[in-house]
Amino acid sequence: MSIKIKNFVFLFIILLFVFWILNLTCYAQPVSSTDLIKHANSYDGKMMVYEGEVIGDVMRRGDFAWVNVSDGQNAMSIWMKSVFADEIKYMGSYKSIGDGLEITGIFNRACPEHGGDLDIHAQVVRKIGSGRLLNERPNIDKKNLAIILLGLLGLIWILSLLKRK
Amino acid sequence: MILKPRLEDIKIIGYYLGRIIIGLGLTMLIPVIVGIGFKEINPTLDFLIATEITLIFGLLFTRLFYTEKDLNWMQGMIVVSLTWLVAMVLGAIPLYLSGHWKSFLDTCFDTMSGFATTGLTLVQNLDHLSYTHNLWRHLIMFIGGQGIVIVALSLFVKGASGAFKMYVGEARDERILPNVVQTSRFIWLVSIVYLVLGTLALGVVGILDGMKPVNSFFHGACIFMAAFDTGGFAPQSQNILYYHSFVYEIVTITIMILGAINFKLHYHIWMGNRREIRKNIETITLFIAIMITFVITAVGLAQTGIYPRAIMLFRKGFYQLVSGHTGTGFQTIYATQFINDWNHLALFGIICAMALGGAVCSTTGAIKMLRIGIIFKALLEDTKRIILPEGAIIVQKFHHIKEVFLEDKAARAALMITLCYLVLYILGAIIGMFFGYPFLESLFESTSAAANVGLSCGITAVSMPAALKLTYIFQMWAGRLEFMSIFVLIGFFVAIIKGK
């Protein structure tokens, strides 16, 4: 009899756990930044997936780091462990395209830990794309235009000096 | 009878405009140097092209309209109002060439926003913009904050009497030193000293917060220019939220408040007269206004329950409020959060703060504290007049550097400008509503544009109608110049058409 009760209690706990897991919604598909900001209230405290390009600096704060990730619409603030940040090689800027990251984490509409910031606390970070340095080539049209305008400017300047004389 | 402007008027206006354009062209050489330093080839070419075009225009104007005559009041006002439009167009050239703006109108919107120290922006993919272009975005705030004409006055004008007319035309009617050119140079001295100190402070905080040293000091310089000149642009799309730093926010709050203080008051503080801070009508009014508007905003935010802790309320509520009140427009929240997460009362508090602004003869826009103080004193005087016996002599005074008797003329002028601003705020809101935006959002964005603030609730976007972009450009221009120069310009065009 006591074994039956024990089994029943065990089953009950398992069921409770399953219900809790089901209740804790996880968005398996990546959510856009616009959607996150617009519907912040409904995503608040939920586990979700976000994807984008690392931009700017990786700002290390002790064992953690702030990484700003842009999905092309907005940049979102990701709070992640330094070990995840160590994987980042390229950050998006004028001269480079940043690494692509897939972040699975908890979204905060107004994070109590970070003074009310709208952020994502990363649980898992996966690198989904490698960034690269951009090779800047001079634009020939711009170069030619600059030379022509320089000539024109010099001509006007000389003419104005002659007129003054 | 309206007199048709003479050819001589146009010559004088054209000549002084040309000189200021040359000044603008020379300032474009700063990004050229930065571009070379950072080895950014195409951005450097963008600025070379823009510098050349600007200098060509400047040279043509000064040669074609050459004159040795000085400016009169009308000409001075027109030079100022036209300068801002010409600077908007010429200053937009290098930005447009970068390909980060969808249209030339969008670029003009951003340059007017920069020069007028507003901070509303239509830039695309800001996080990949070059250092060179980013510097220019912030430099135009620095130039615009001091006043474009002041730049020219400090560099090219040597004691010309017409200088004062342009100085007044640019909404600065207070002379710090007896000579207006000396005043301009003092304004630059203050700004440069603070620029060095502010950049150092922000640079060090940035490094401590984990930024790379080069980025940290570059951002420091840009953020300083935007904060001190109460502009609001930032090098990254997330604005101040990018830094995730309480200390960074404290430093920027300090710089924003310094920028919102009258340059005359800066002068007295520098001269050791620190008591003036506590006595001056502007600082007292500013303190009271910040407190009242913060209480309104805080109550509103408390009703929403979004920021339950004091630190959250400070970093989100108070920061946005000070940013709005000083006319800066820095944000630590996303634009649409104002609408999605804040309630109407909190928004109302921010709108009031934006509408009031900082001190006169500072880099802020909006109605300004001296006028609010004077109107309040005038109201007090009239109330006393009603209460006290008819024979009683009532004298109302206020302290602004010295004790000043409140005259009807000053009260009338303060009320007139206040009325103009209120009309401008409401006009923009009505136009926004014509395009289908709700009243409160339209009023928020309109006030932000006209008061040269730059906080956005999301209306300012590339997709907004062109007519609304033009409306905001006009509001930023009119709000920055405080109307008089624009009224004179309109009168000038009317005189050309209808004059005899």
Interface residues (C-beta under 8 A of the other chain):
Chain A: I37 K38 A40 N41 I55 G56 D57 V58 M59 R60 R61 A65 W66 N68 S70 N74 A75 S77 G92 S93 Y94 K95 R109 A110 P112 H114 G115 G116 D117 L118 D119 E136 R137 P138 N139 K142 K143 L145 A146 L149 L150 L152 L153 I156 W157 L159 S160 K163
Chain B: E40 I41 N42 P43 L45 D46 L48 I49 E52 I53 L55 I56 L59 L60 T62 R63 L97 D127 H128 L129 S130 Y131 D209 G210 M211 K212 N215 Q236 S237 Q238 L241 Y242 Y243 H244 F246 I306 Y307 P308 R309 I311 M312 L313 F314 R315 K316 T332 I333 Y334 T336 Q337 N340 D341
